[in-house]
Amino acid sequence: MTVSLSLLVPAVVLCAVGGILMLTRPLTRVLLGAVITGNGINLLVLTAGGSAGREPLLYGVPLHRVTDPLPQAIAVTAIVITLATTAFLLAMAYRSHQLTGTDEVHDDLEDRRIALRTEVMRQKARLREEFRTGSEPTRGERVRYRDEHRRLREKLRADRALQARGRDASGDLWHDVLGADPEDYADGRAGGAPEEPDRGATG
Amino acid sequence: MNALVPLPVLLPLCATGLSLAFGTRLKRFQRFISVAVLTAVLALSVALMIAADRGGPLSVHLGDFAPPLGITLVADRLSGLMLTVSSAVTLCVLVYSLGQGMSDRDGETPVAVFHPAYLILVAGVSCTFLAGDLVNLYVGFEIMLVASFVLLTLGGTGPRVRAGSTYVIISLFSSMVFLIAIATTYAATGTVNFAQLAGRLGELPLGVETLIHVTLLTVFAVKAAVFPLAAWLPDSYPTAPAPVTAVFAGLLTKVGVYCMLRTETLLFPGNRLGGVLLAAALASMVIGILGAVAQTDLKRVFSFTLISHIGYMVFGIGLATREAFGGAIVYVAHHITVQTTLFLVAGLIERRTGTTELTRVGGLAKAAPLLAVLFFVPAMNLAGIPPLSGFVGKLGLMRAGVADGGVLAWALVAGSALTSLLTLYVMAKVWNLAFWRAAPPGQAEDGTVLESYDASDDDPDSGPDRVAGTGDEGVRGHHPAGRVVAATLHGHAVTTTTRLPRTMTAATAAAVALGLAFTVLAGPLTSYGDRAAAELMARTPYVEEVLGR
């Protein structure tokens, strides 16, 4: 079986580009990545049929010279499925934008909470240990202790605010479907939650 | 008898059409048709299972194209059992969801989307169980996935959209890898039909065969949530409505396990990647259950035990002896039922107390004794306490491990003993927190709104009360203004009640009873599993049924 480079090279390039896009956080980029990768893979499926030949018709074409139609059928199926998924992702990116003002995929809040809980507990214990075992704490040490303690509490509070924001869904479905302005919903969350510290590398 | 094979896929699809056409007007008709069709599918599956057990695999060539060309659907013993268990479980969950919707006051649904999506999910699951070629398997996956996207993000609240994005992206990724695997397979062998592949894959150069093998296993491991590829599961499942989570936990991951069983026996019989599978199984078991130990939310606890117990099935697949496959098959049947039941119970607890956060619930053993029983039985079943079916499944797997005798196999036997001990610990912890101790102060009282769609006080200009928070962020889906959010199963308000709806309790009890039935019928079940494993390993009945003698 011979494989045409003109199909294979674009397939690889498209897969690489799409793969990188899919690793980013904003859903719109992920969506573009999915579309591009999908196309790349469809090309790959087409190369699986071997070299090109005549149109696969039952009559009038010598049978040993037709293109293999099965990969084309598979590719068509894949295209249809990619279309449906793309539409769904697009709707979800829009919905996410309505709800949070961005279309970025956030971290799992419960997961962060649990991870943070152990971290905070450990640091608290360490702090307590450190300051209790020492003899009379000086004034500077006390200030440092208080500062660190405050930092920890702020971290927890910021995370809790983030969690609240994540759970906060905006108005009712019909307004969202009919496309009310996102600003209408934004003021409910405007105050309070500070920016999430690690948004990921993209922006 | 062969004509029955496509029906588990066709019936739900036809019902979906009817449901969409008439569902918005005739809600009762929609409910009726869903229940009737799923009951019919259950009956069909039982018939298929018995027929496949008596007379060997059944197959249908759709459109009457000759075997390697057209689409082939095959039902053998394994498919029959999977179909039966899955349709029994989906029926229970459907009735449960009806109870969840019907017991509340009637409201207007934007689009009656739950029933159609659910039926399509069932069709997709049946399609994967019956698929006789890789492409049809892919299509079955996609049908199932697209339906699951809709169900997972039902209502489109913030947490669900966030959880849904992770799930959709992961699923998309695994579908793409699957397509690559299909392309590679076709380029290498010139066919995608399982029966033909069974003959041709062995003739390939070792490198090519291993490439295809690894790619396929990666896809199925993502679906089955085997450890290094399982991070998406506890992230995305817990936010969905309880019945949806239940059916996902029960079925979608097991579809991945089913595909692994199928490929490891029919396509790649040499067990060349057994070591990798065993290592992954050990990691899944131990890390999954340690994850469960750390959680404080009931649904997340169950998500992690799900990952952990997938390890048992992969353990059986990795050993690749007849006893091990038999044990894995029994374990799949047991685990589908038990895991679904536990999520249904979590839904009931949420309904009763307003939250599944374990630090906020308590005193349920006294307040709701029936609920306590409904939790206790499947929890002990999951941990594998002796008379129950979990013990039977684990025992079969461990015996296969001991019979294998390798270092890795012994490590897995030890690992699975440790895991079941830790599962018991986790379940005891849940029991102590939610049921045994006194109720903590501030437990949500009767009538707290969990989620609803309320069109009555729909005033976008009421600015100030939008800003005011309730201060109770623990209640899922609560609007900051205390007003409700568009997120519900049937368009009804879902509120907490001290009197749990009878339908929901009855459906959960039925699922518990199904789990107990596996205990009572442990003998026939294990011998069926053994016969199914023998058939899988023999390979010829399947190939001969599809390609002719």
Boltz contact constraints between the chains, C-beta under 6 A:
constraints:
  - contact:
      token1: [A, 27]
      token2: [B, 165]
      max_distance: 6.0
  - contact:
      token1: [A, 30]
      token2: [B, 169]
      max_distance: 6.0
  - contact:
      token1: [A, 34]
      token2: [B, 172]
      max_distance: 6.0
  - contact:
      token1: [A, 37]
      token2: [B, 176]
      max_distance: 6.0
  - contact:
      token1: [A, 41]
      token2: [B, 176]
      max_distance: 6.0
  - contact:
      token1: [A, 41]
      token2: [B, 179]
      max_distance: 6.0
  - contact:
      token1: [A, 41]
      token2: [B, 180]
      max_distance: 6.0
  - contact:
      token1: [A, 44]
      token2: [B, 183]
      max_distance: 6.0
  - contact:
      token1: [A, 45]
      token2: [B, 183]
      max_distance: 6.0
  - contact:
      token1: [A, 48]
      token2: [B, 183]
      max_distance: 6.0
  - contact:
      token1: [A, 48]
      token2: [B, 186]
      max_distance: 6.0
  - contact:
      token1: [A, 48]
      token2: [B, 187]
      max_distance: 6.0
  - contact:
      token1: [A, 74]
      token2: [B, 135]
      max_distance: 6.0
  - contact:
      token1: [A, 78]
      token2: [B, 179]
      max_distance: 6.0
  - contact:
      token1: [A, 81]
      token2: [B, 142]
      max_distance: 6.0
  - contact:
      token1: [A, 84]
      token2: [B, 146]
      max_distance: 6.0
  - contact:
      token1: [A, 85]
      token2: [B, 172]
      max_distance: 6.0
  - contact:
      token1: [A, 88]
      token2: [B, 149]
      max_distance: 6.0
  - contact:
      token1: [A, 92]
      token2: [B, 161]
      max_distance: 6.0
  - contact:
      token1: [A, 95]
      token2: [B, 156]
      max_distance: 6.0
  - contact:
      token1: [A, 95]
      token2: [B, 161]
      max_distance: 6.0
  - contact:
      token1: [A, 96]
      token2: [B, 161]
      max_distance: 6.0
  - contact:
      token1: [A, 99]
      token2: [B, 158]
      max_distance: 6.0
  - contact:
      token1: [A, 105]
      token2: [B, 165]
      max_distance: 6.0
  - contact:
      token1: [A, 106]
      token2: [B, 162]
      max_distance: 6.0
  - contact:
      token1: [A, 108]
      token2: [B, 235]
      max_distance: 6.0
  - contact:
      token1: [A, 114]
      token2: [B, 294]
      max_distance: 6.0
  - contact:
      token1: [A, 164]
      token2: [B, 473]
      max_distance: 6.0
  - contact:
      token1: [A, 166]
      token2: [B, 158]
      max_distance: 6.0
  - contact:
      token1: [A, 166]
      token2: [B, 159]
      max_distance: 6.0
  - contact:
      token1: [A, 167]
      token2: [B, 159]
      max_distance: 6.0
  - contact:
      token1: [A, 167]
      token2: [B, 473]
      max_distance: 6.0
  - contact:
      token1: [A, 168]
      token2: [B, 158]
      max_distance: 6.0
  - contact:
      token1: [A, 168]
      token2: [B, 480]
      max_distance: 6.0
  - contact:
      token1: [A, 169]
      token2: [B, 157]
      max_distance: 6.0
  - contact:
      token1: [A, 169]
      token2: [B, 158]
      max_distance: 6.0
  - contact:
      token1: [A, 169]
      token2: [B, 485]
      max_distance: 6.0
  - contact:
      token1: [A, 172]
      token2: [B, 486]
      max_distance: 6.0
  - contact:
      token1: [A, 173]
      token2: [B, 110]
      max_distance: 6.0
  - contact:
      token1: [A, 173]
      token2: [B, 486]
      max_distance: 6.0
  - contact:
      token1: [A, 188]
      token2: [B, 466]
      max_distance: 6.0
  - contact:
      token1: [A, 188]
      token2: [B, 467]
      max_distance: 6.0
  - contact:
      token1: [A, 188]
      token2: [B, 480]
      max_distance: 6.0
